[in-house]
Amino acid sequence: MTRVWTVPVHDSTRVRDVRVATEEAGSHARLDAHRTAVAALVATELATNLLKHAGGGTVLVDLVDRATAGARGPGVQLAALDHGPGIPDVAAALRDGHTTSEASLGAGLGTCRRIADVFDLYSTRRGTVAVARVHQNPRRTGDACAAGGINIPLARAEHSGDAWSCARSDSRTTLMLADGLGHGARAAHASDAAVDALHGAGRLPPDEVLRHMHPLLRPTRGAAVAVAQLDTDSGELTFAGVGNIGARLHTGGTWEHLVSHPGIVGAQFPATVPVQRLPWRPGSLLVLHSDGLPSRWAPPEDPGLLGHDPAVIAATVLRDASSAASPVRDDTCVAVLACDRPAGRP
């Protein structure tokens, strides 16, 4: 099931909690001792950085596998989110060995970038988001399009009822986001069934993917599911959704809403599923999200952010849609699809 470790970091004792959570995630991802130690070192530095420079924040530890572009094999994703003052000199902070914290192991963000398989960081005066991924057998791929996501369970529960995944077939990249009904393990079972179904039907168009999923999700609670498929040969994005999954496409400098159809995959499937077809232009970017994200969330406009790793974009969208005064009220998942950018760029 979709397992996420959510660790708030507001004092030095929580740095150890982040390291322990990462070691546990490494075991779940079947990383060997060396790769687990690498992930734990990166996690420790990210947590220490939150305390030293941001006055605290949150570290999300997640498992990644087939859904992660740019690498093969199981892995652990670490995302550090804060609402601090930002990093005034990002170039210096990313210099190998640079650290200003007595509590730090002396690795610094630069070393984290070097030893992680993927590392990317986005910092402004609104705060900083850093994402790192460590895989067991990292192998770069030549995929032109990259997908990334972030997932946070309600009330720091062990399992999230939301899940996202990505499948590839020839020139087609298919991004899916599922929101299992309710919360907890049973909701996670429904969304995980949708992930498994996707990888048996990624070659199909989005509406057929949803129809393929429906009988497979009948033994579960059911889920809201949206599927977007990009064909890089034709330059066309095809979208279909059943249930309350949000979708926005950034193209030509503007954001456009994509609309899902009412229903529940696995329970109340509609007789017809509308399909939207839109042109995919250079610089286009797609955001899918569950209803844990406020309906009036503001899409990012900073061109500097839109050029980052999709997981960094997703984490920034989630962070900026909530705050300590207005926390998320549901399992929340955000997934992003983008092309023509390296995963984990410096």
KEMARNU-195296 format. One record per residue (C-alpha): x, y, z. Coordinates in Angstrom, 3 decimals. Layout:
! KEMARNU-195296
[node [X Y Z]] ...
***
This chain:
! KEMARNU-195296
[node [0.000 0.000 0.000]] [node [1.006 3.630 -0.465]] [node [3.303 4.161 2.526]] [node [4.412 7.678 3.448]] [node [6.391 8.857 6.471]] [node [5.505 12.459 7.458]] [node [7.971 13.946 9.946]] [node [7.544 17.517 11.219]] [node [10.951 18.949 12.073]] [node [10.809 21.678 14.719]] [node [13.586 20.649 17.127]] [node [16.809 18.667 16.974]] [node [15.211 15.458 18.259]] [node [13.212 15.162 15.048]] [node [16.377 14.900 12.944]] [node [16.826 11.406 14.328]] [node [13.164 10.658 13.538]] [node [13.769 11.624 9.901]] [node [16.813 9.359 9.722]] [node [14.928 6.431 11.295]] [node [11.976 6.907 8.924]] [node [14.349 6.932 5.954]] [node [16.054 3.745 7.107]] [node [12.639 2.100 7.454]] [node [11.681 3.309 3.972]] [node [14.943 1.915 2.622]] [node [14.014 -1.470 4.049]] [node [10.565 -1.296 2.434]] [node [12.174 -0.334 -0.894]] [node [14.683 -3.193 -0.518]] [node [17.697 -0.939 -0.704]] [node [20.931 -2.528 0.426]] [node [22.825 -1.254 3.466]] [node [24.989 1.144 1.464]] [node [22.138 2.759 -0.483]] [node [20.069 2.999 2.709]] [node [22.968 4.757 4.437]] [node [23.206 7.199 1.517]] [node [19.496 7.982 1.800]] [node [19.803 8.397 5.582]] [node [22.701 10.839 5.196]] [node [20.750 12.934 2.695]] [node [17.695 12.886 4.972]] [node [19.749 13.974 7.992]] [node [21.228 16.910 6.116]] [node [17.821 18.001 4.769]] [node [16.310 17.901 8.265]] [node [19.268 19.757 9.774]] [node [18.992 22.379 7.050]] [node [15.312 22.913 7.927]] [node [16.202 23.685 11.539]] [node [19.244 25.836 10.824]] [node [17.929 27.988 7.997]] [node [14.127 27.798 7.994]] [node [13.146 27.512 11.630]] [node [11.637 24.088 10.934]] [node [9.509 22.411 8.317]] [node [8.416 18.957 7.197]] [node [10.196 16.005 5.621]] [node [8.101 13.578 3.571]] [node [9.638 10.150 3.002]] [node [7.998 8.182 0.200]] [node [8.626 5.039 -1.821]] [node [9.149 5.308 -5.567]] [node [9.414 2.619 -8.189]] [node [7.882 2.371 -11.662]] [node [6.311 5.810 -11.315]] [node [9.610 7.664 -11.197]] [node [11.043 8.869 -14.484]] [node [14.768 8.799 -15.056]] [node [15.636 5.697 -13.045]] [node [14.810 2.020 -12.770]] [node [14.350 -0.091 -9.679]] [node [13.005 0.662 -6.202]] [node [13.924 3.812 -4.367]] [node [13.191 6.338 -1.642]] [node [12.094 9.927 -2.242]] [node [12.841 12.618 0.341]] [node [11.065 15.974 0.179]] [node [11.882 18.805 2.595]] [node [9.300 21.626 2.681]] [node [9.441 24.861 4.649]] [node [7.928 28.333 4.835]] [node [11.193 29.954 5.904]] [node [13.007 32.970 4.486]] [node [14.629 31.013 1.663]] [node [18.296 30.442 0.892]] [node [19.957 33.772 0.081]] [node [22.840 32.212 -1.884]] [node [21.697 28.962 -3.489]] [node [24.960 28.565 -5.413]] [node [26.982 28.648 -2.182]] [node [24.553 26.302 -0.425]] [node [24.931 23.767 -3.240]] [node [28.727 23.910 -3.136]] [node [30.087 20.499 -2.136]] [node [30.884 20.377 1.589]] [node [29.316 23.755 2.399]] [node [27.648 23.727 5.834]] [node [27.076 26.294 8.572]] [node [25.434 24.023 11.149]] [node [27.212 22.552 14.166]] [node [24.613 19.740 14.144]] [node [25.336 18.878 10.525]] [node [27.400 15.884 9.510]] [node [29.394 18.234 7.313]] [node [28.002 16.962 4.042]] [node [25.893 19.966 3.118]] [node [23.395 20.248 0.279]] [node [26.147 20.057 -2.326]] [node [27.174 16.615 -1.170]] [node [23.517 15.598 -1.013]] [node [23.197 16.599 -4.649]] [node [26.273 14.548 -5.517]] [node [25.420 11.323 -3.678]] [node [21.658 11.237 -4.383]] [node [20.575 9.819 -7.732]] [node [18.282 12.816 -8.232]] [node [18.445 16.113 -6.348]] [node [16.693 19.397 -7.041]] [node [16.031 22.490 -4.966]] [node [13.796 25.539 -5.377]] [node [14.102 28.467 -2.987]] [node [12.471 31.896 -2.785]] [node [11.510 34.255 0.020]] [node [8.383 32.115 0.489]] [node [10.494 29.143 1.519]] [node [12.444 26.226 0.121]] [node [11.556 22.852 -1.366]] [node [14.264 20.223 -1.797]] [node [13.674 16.775 -3.297]] [node [16.149 13.877 -3.399]] [node [15.749 10.318 -4.644]] [node [18.000 7.354 -3.903]] [node [17.551 4.121 -5.888]] [node [19.032 0.673 -5.523]] [node [20.126 0.392 -9.155]] [node [19.919 3.849 -10.728]] [node [20.031 3.837 -14.502]] [node [19.297 6.963 -16.429]] [node [16.779 6.686 -19.247]] [node [16.332 8.671 -22.424]] [node [12.688 9.557 -21.771]] [node [11.847 13.002 -23.107]] [node [9.081 13.435 -20.533]] [node [9.380 13.251 -16.758]] [node [6.731 12.691 -14.106]] [node [6.959 13.387 -10.408]] [node [4.663 13.602 -7.439]] [node [4.186 14.217 -3.751]] [node [1.806 12.456 -1.370]] [node [0.873 13.411 2.193]] [node [-1.566 11.385 4.312]] [node [-4.153 13.032 6.540]] [node [-2.984 13.518 10.133]] [node [0.396 11.854 9.471]] [node [-1.223 8.438 8.989]] [node [0.967 5.564 7.790]] [node [-0.962 5.046 4.575]] [node [-2.333 7.535 2.080]] [node [-5.585 6.804 0.270]] [node [-4.161 8.655 -2.745]] [node [-1.666 7.316 -5.263]] [node [-0.134 8.350 -8.569]] [node [1.813 6.495 -11.208]] [node [3.187 6.771 -14.722]] [node [3.345 4.235 -17.562]] [node [5.143 4.426 -20.905]] [node [4.431 2.755 -24.225]] [node [6.332 3.829 -27.342]] [node [5.726 7.584 -27.791]] [node [2.954 7.674 -25.158]] [node [3.425 8.672 -21.527]] [node [0.389 8.057 -19.309]] [node [0.024 9.802 -15.940]] [node [-2.627 8.630 -13.479]] [node [-3.809 9.880 -10.096]] [node [-6.256 7.927 -7.916]] [node [-8.079 8.907 -4.713]] [node [-9.491 5.885 -2.866]] [node [-12.755 6.587 -1.063]] [node [-12.206 7.519 2.563]] [node [-8.882 7.276 4.383]] [node [-6.471 4.710 5.709]] [node [-5.538 1.227 4.587]] [node [-8.777 0.419 2.747]] [node [-8.601 3.627 0.724]] [node [-4.942 2.889 -0.027]] [node [-5.928 -0.594 -1.202]] [node [-8.287 0.970 -3.773]] [node [-5.763 3.470 -5.110]] [node [-3.024 0.833 -5.253]] [node [-5.358 -1.385 -7.288]] [node [-5.666 1.506 -9.744]] [node [-1.854 1.731 -9.968]] [node [-1.579 -1.990 -10.690]] [node [-4.338 -1.740 -13.311]] [node [-2.578 1.140 -15.052]] [node [0.545 -0.901 -15.664]] [node [-1.529 -3.558 -17.358]] [node [-3.265 -1.060 -19.638]] [node [-0.891 1.867 -20.206]] [node [-0.999 1.311 -23.965]] [node [-4.763 2.056 -24.049]] [node [-6.305 5.546 -24.439]] [node [-7.361 7.202 -21.138]] [node [-11.084 6.384 -21.296]] [node [-10.282 2.731 -22.041]] [node [-7.796 2.671 -19.161]] [node [-10.614 3.760 -16.837]] [node [-12.980 1.114 -18.216]] [node [-10.241 -1.491 -17.761]] [node [-9.825 -0.413 -14.121]] [node [-13.519 -0.498 -13.192]] [node [-13.982 -4.270 -12.721]] [node [-10.558 -4.577 -11.098]] [node [-11.548 -2.019 -8.438]] [node [-14.944 -3.598 -7.661]] [node [-13.554 -5.627 -4.719]] [node [-12.303 -2.337 -3.202]] [node [-14.031 0.789 -1.959]] [node [-13.563 2.331 -5.376]] [node [-11.704 5.480 -6.292]] [node [-11.806 8.737 -8.171]] [node [-9.300 8.370 -11.015]] [node [-7.944 10.676 -13.702]] [node [-5.762 9.566 -16.593]] [node [-3.781 11.853 -18.907]] [node [-1.843 10.534 -21.882]] [node [0.737 12.491 -23.839]] [node [1.748 11.370 -27.311]] [node [5.014 13.110 -28.119]] [node [4.832 12.075 -31.785]] [node [1.494 13.821 -32.394]] [node [1.985 16.560 -29.785]] [node [-1.421 15.832 -28.261]] [node [-2.587 15.411 -24.652]] [node [-5.649 13.231 -24.055]] [node [-7.467 13.409 -20.705]] [node [-10.322 11.525 -19.055]] [node [-11.386 11.380 -15.433]] [node [-14.079 9.820 -13.268]] [node [-14.622 11.410 -9.877]] [node [-13.224 14.441 -8.118]] [node [-9.664 14.666 -9.429]] [node [-8.420 18.134 -10.372]] [node [-6.334 18.794 -13.462]] [node [-4.754 21.907 -14.908]] [node [-2.682 22.274 -18.035]] [node [-0.144 25.075 -18.364]] [node [0.354 25.900 -22.022]] [node [1.029 29.076 -23.945]] [node [1.571 30.988 -20.707]] [node [-1.915 30.280 -19.311]] [node [-3.553 27.616 -17.120]] [node [-6.539 25.629 -18.398]] [node [-8.894 23.451 -16.332]] [node [-9.480 19.862 -17.430]] [node [-12.805 18.428 -16.247]] [node [-13.492 14.957 -14.827]] [node [-16.901 13.228 -15.057]] [node [-18.939 12.367 -11.917]] [node [-18.719 8.760 -10.773]] [node [-16.592 6.216 -8.913]] [node [-14.299 3.736 -10.624]] [node [-15.146 0.356 -9.138]] [node [-18.613 1.372 -7.939]] [node [-20.576 3.844 -10.063]] [node [-18.996 4.001 -13.486]] [node [-20.674 6.425 -15.934]] [node [-22.185 5.174 -19.194]] [node [-19.937 7.537 -21.135]] [node [-16.596 9.075 -20.234]] [node [-15.883 12.409 -21.949]] [node [-12.402 12.691 -23.437]] [node [-10.581 15.985 -23.852]] [node [-7.877 16.419 -26.477]] [node [-5.512 19.357 -26.277]] [node [-2.320 20.380 -28.067]] [node [0.904 19.924 -26.114]] [node [3.301 22.753 -26.900]] [node [6.930 23.280 -25.906]] [node [6.953 24.296 -22.246]] [node [3.584 22.706 -21.480]] [node [3.084 21.222 -18.014]] [node [0.259 19.178 -16.481]] [node [-0.786 19.106 -12.811]] [node [-3.122 16.422 -11.422]] [node [-4.287 16.580 -7.801]] [node [-6.696 14.946 -5.395]] [node [-9.400 16.910 -3.584]] [node [-7.155 17.278 -0.543]] [node [-5.769 20.327 -2.332]] [node [-8.046 23.359 -1.840]] [node [-10.245 23.929 -4.894]] [node [-9.044 27.526 -5.186]] [node [-5.330 26.776 -5.051]] [node [-3.249 29.200 -7.077]] [node [-1.159 27.596 -9.828]] [node [2.518 28.593 -9.885]] [node [3.483 31.374 -12.241]] [node [7.234 31.616 -11.639]] [node [8.986 30.413 -14.827]] [node [11.928 29.483 -12.640]] [node [9.811 26.922 -10.774]] [node [8.187 25.509 -13.907]] [node [11.604 24.444 -15.206]] [node [12.393 22.265 -12.184]] [node [12.005 18.557 -11.514]] [node [8.273 17.643 -11.582]] [node [8.397 16.411 -7.965]] [node [9.720 19.818 -6.842]] [node [6.864 21.521 -8.697]] [node [4.349 19.150 -7.103]] [node [5.785 19.689 -3.619]] [node [5.757 23.472 -4.055]] [node [2.111 23.399 -5.183]] [node [1.196 21.357 -2.102]] [node [3.208 23.529 0.284]] [node [1.824 26.821 -1.029]] [node [-1.772 25.554 -0.879]] [node [-1.553 24.929 2.873]] [node [0.078 26.358 5.980]] [node [0.351 25.728 9.712]] [node [-2.823 27.782 10.152]] [node [-4.595 25.970 7.307]] [node [-3.333 22.361 7.144]] [node [-4.512 19.822 4.601]] [node [-7.884 18.288 5.499]] [node [-7.585 15.075 3.536]] [node [-5.016 12.763 2.008]] [node [-3.407 14.966 -0.617]] [node [-1.518 13.953 -3.727]] [node [-0.112 16.129 -6.512]] [node [1.476 14.726 -9.679]] [node [3.157 16.652 -12.492]] [node [4.030 15.748 -16.068]] [node [6.548 17.831 -18.007]] [node [8.853 17.416 -20.981]] [node [12.195 18.622 -22.221]] [node [13.822 19.046 -18.841]] [node [16.303 16.905 -16.956]] [node [15.068 15.160 -13.818]] [node [16.857 16.606 -10.806]] [node [18.593 19.447 -12.562]] [node [21.111 21.469 -10.501]] 
***
